Amino acid sequence: MPLLPLLLAVALALPLSLVCAVAIGASGIGWGRAVSHLWAGLTGGTITPEQIPEYTIVWELRFPRAVLAAVVGAGLAATGVAVQAMVRNALADPFVLGISSGASVGANAVLIFGAFGALGVWALSTAAFVSALLAMALVYAIAGSAGGLTPVRLVLTGTALYYGFSAITTFMVFAAEHGEAARSAVMWLLGSLGGANWDAVPIAAGAVLAGLVHLGLSARRLNALAMGDETCAALGVDPDRLRRELFVVCAAVTGAVVAVSGAIGFVGLMVPHAVRMLVGADHRRVLLLAPLVGAVMLVWVDVLSRVLLAPTELPVGVLTAVIGVPCFVVLMRRRGYAFGGRA
């Protein structure tokens, strides 16, 4: 399909989705008042004392949560594109490198045992990000060899460490002395944006933006890498060096995203394939559209997680799987799709 109309449509859908996410909720704030409070927050307008409770819900709770959902969705979708090209595996997603499960160990240490308590509100994000970086270093150390950072070694190492870190996390949950701590840990493992605030947005947005810029500038090299190492080298691109670059960028972005949202699966797997079906396998086109599609998708999934069983909140990762699996199956069946093209 033509790229420009799709790009404009999704780019327009994103701010509209953010506004809808602010207006929809269980608190009974009308659309008009919600938009008015949002405008006041964006422009520095004044509000009356009677409006403070509603303004707080809109500006301090719903809007940062919607923005963070967009940032996380964009980051997961873009890194999904890069990881699938890096390991040349259609089943790969940002979590195949074992980074998310490594972050889970640090996050659960905070939720269950109170580690990093001196950092206050930053304890969870800091512990998750630091443990994600440690997991990245471990994967790199094990997968690296004299022959370079090969796709097979990356996938096997990441998968093995994923199960290892998951086992540690499961043990920590069972060892929790308080049921509420275990429940919080499980909620985080399934993905949740319930703890979103304005402090978390700049860090995650900065990491995702830097990753998007790097991947966008590397789009031509990604096209070469997706063709295989020999073809890549023949086109003047060092596959080992590029794979190392992509590994660090994807791990850093995934770690930053997981640190603020938990392990939200399926976005990085489904969105890249859906976008390729629409605009082809050229990474210059895919990397323009995929982050926007991922952002819009996760904003609406988060809205559903808040309203389906209100006031109870569903884990976002559960809904991405429930929605994503049938959509993915339908896309595969309709298009006869194979990675990078048609079967």
N, C-alpha and C positions, 0 to 999 in steps of 0.2 A: 504494500500500500504506500501511497505518497507520504513522505515523512513530515513535511511541513504542516498539513492539516491536522495530522495526529498530534504533533508536538504542540500546536496552538490549542487544540481541544483539551489535552491533558494539562497544559500549563494554566488554562483558564479554570479547569475543574479543581485544581489544587487550592487556590484561595477560597473558592466557593465551598469546598469541603471543609476548610478550616472554620469558616463562618457557621456552617451547619453544625459542626462539632461543638461549637461554643453555645449554640442556641438549643441543642437537643440535650435533654437530661431529665432526671426525676425530680428536680427541685421545683418545677412549676413556673420557672421564669419564662415569660413569653418571648417570642422571636423579636418583637420590637424593642423590648427592654434589654434583651441580651445584646442585640446589635448596638444599641445606644451605649451600653456599658463598655462594649468592646471599642467603640469609636472614642469614647472618653479616655480609655486607657492608652490607645494608640496616639491620640493627639494631645494628651495632657489636659483634657477638659475637666470641668468641675462636676461633682456629684453632691447630692444632699445627704445629710446624716441618715435619713431613712433608706437611702439606696446603698449604703455601705455593705450590708450582708449580701445583697445580690451582686454588687460590683466585685466583692471578694470572690464569690463563686465563679464568676465569669473570667475575671482577669488573673486571679491567683491560682485557680484550680483548673478550669476547663481549657483556657487558651494555652498556657504552657504545656499542658498535657497533649493538646492537639498538635502544637508545633513540634514537640518531641516525638510524637508518633510519625509525623512527616519526615523528620530527620532520620529516625531509626529505619523507616521503610525505604528511604532513598539509599541509606548506607548499605543495608542488607541486599537490596536489589543490585546495586552496582558491584559490590564485592562478589555476589553470586555470579555475575557475568565474568569477572576476572578469574575467579577460582575455576570455573568450568573450562576456560581457555587454558589456564595454567596447568591443570592436571589432565586436560583433554578427556574429561569424563562427564557424560550428560547427567549423572546422578549427583554430581558434586554441588555443594552449597557452602556458604561461609563457615559452617560449623564442622566441615569434614576435616579441617586441620587440627581439631582438638582444642581450639582456643576457647570456645564457649564453655566446654566442660571444665577447663582449667580455671576460668573465671568463676564458675559455680563453686569451686572449692573455697576460694577466698570470700565470696559473698555469704556462703553458708557458715563460714567460721565467724562472721560478724553476727548473722541473724540468730545462730544457735548458741554460740559460746561468748559472744560479746567482744570478739577480738577487735583491735584498733579502736577501742572505745574512746581514746583520747582525741580522736579526730571528729567526734560528734557526728553531725549530719553527713559529713563527707566519708565516714568510715566505710559504708557499704560500697560506694562507687570506687573509692581508692583501693580497697581490698580486692574487688573484682578486677579492676584494671591491672593492678600489680601482678596478681596471680595469672591473668591472661598473658602478660608479657613473659612471665616465667615459663608458662606452658609453651609459648612461641619459641623461646630459647631452647627448651628441651626438645621440641619437635625438630627444630633446625639442627641441633647437635646430633640427634639420632639419625635423621633422614639424610644428612649430608654425607657425601662419599667422594672418593677420588674422581668418580665419573660425573660429579655435579649433583644438583638437587633434582632428581628425576621424578616424573609424575607418579610412577608406581610406588617409589619409596615414600613420597609425601603422603599419598593416600593411605598406604598401609600403616605408616607411623602415626598419622593423625587419627586413624580409626582405632588402632590399638590403645593409644593414650586416651582417646575419648572414653573407651570402656573402663580404663583404669581410673581416670578422674571421676567418672560417674559412680564407680564402686565406692570411692572415698566419700563422695557426696552422700550417697545412700546410707553409708555407715554413720555419717554425722547426723543425718535426719533421725535414724533409729536411736542414736545415742542422746538425742535431745531430752532434757529433763522436763520441759514444759511443752504441752501440746500446742500452744499458740505459736511458739518458736518454730516447731516443726511445720505447722500450717503456713507460716510466713515463708519458710524455706521452700516448700513445695510450690507455693504461689509464684515465687521468684523463678524457680526452675522452669515453670510452664510459661513464663513471660507475663509481665504486668507493667503498666504505665501508671499505676495508682500512686506511686511516690513522686510523680513528675513535679518539678518546680522550676522557677526561672534560673536558679543556680546551676541546674544540670544542663540547661539548653546550650549555653555558649560552648562548653567543653565538647559535648557530643557534636554540635554543629560544626565547630572548628575542625575536628578530626574528620568528619564526613566530607566537608568541603575540600579539605586538603587532599583526601583520597580521591574525590571525584575529579579534581584538577589533574592529578597525576595520571589517573586512568584515562582521562580524556586525551591527554598529550601522548599517551602510550597506545592509542587505539590502533594505529597502523601496525605497530609491533605485535599487538595482540592478534591481529589478523594473520601475521606470519607465524606466530607461535601455534595457533590453532591448526595450522596445516602440517605440523610435525617438526621435530627438531632439525632434520636434514634440510627440509625446504626452508625453514626459518634461517638456518645458517647460510644457505645459498642466497638468500635475499639480503644478507649483510647484517643480520640481527643475531647476537649471541644469545642462544636460548637459555643457557645456565644463568647468565647475568640477569636477564629479564625475569626469569623465574624467581630468583632471589629478591629482586626488587618487588615483584608482585606479592611474594610471600610476606615480606615485611609490611607493605602497605595494607594488604587485606587483613593481616593479623592485628595491626594497630587499629584499623577502623572497626573491625569486629569486636575487639576488646573494649574500645570506647563505647560502642553501641550496647553491648551486652552489660556493661557496667551500670547503665542507667535504665535498662528495660528488662533485664533477664534474658533467658534464652527463647526468643521468638522464632520458631522454625517455619520452614516452608516458603517464606517470602523470597529468600535468596535462591530457591530451587525453581519455583513456578514462574516468577516474573520474567527472568531472562528468557525462558523458553517461549512464553506467551509473546514477548516483544519480538523475538526472532521470527515468529510466525507472521507478525504484522509487517515488519520492515526488512526482513532478511538477516543474514548472519554477519554483515559488515559491522564491526565493532564501533566504527565512527557513528553509525546510526543507532545501534543498540544502546550505547552508553549515553546518548542524548535523551532517549525516551525512557529507558528502564528506571532510572532514579525517580522520575516524576510518577510513573505508574506505581512503583513501590510505595511512594509517599502517599498518594491518594488512596491506595488499597488499605494501608495500615491505619490511616485516619478513620476510615469508615469501619474497619474491623474493631478499632478501639471504641467507637461510638456504640456498636452492637454489644461489646463486652460490658458497657455501662448500663444499657437500657433493657436488655433481653430479660434479665431476672432481677431488675432493680427492686430493692436497694442492694442486693447481692451483686458483686462484681465477678464476672467470669474471667479466667486467665486468657490473655490475648492469644497465646500460643495454641490453645485448644481450638479457638475459632479459626485461626489461620489454617489449621489442619482440616477442620470440618468443611470449610469453604474451599480450600485449595485442592484437596484430593479429588473430589468429583470434577471440578473445573479442569484440572490437569488431565484427568482421564478423557474427558470430552475433547479437549484440544488434541490429544494424541490420536484419538480415533478419527476425528474429522479430517485431519491434515495428512495422515500417514507420515508423521514427522520423524525425522532423524536429526541428531545433533548437527547443527550448522546447515541443514538443508532439508530436502525431502527424500524419503526412502523410495 
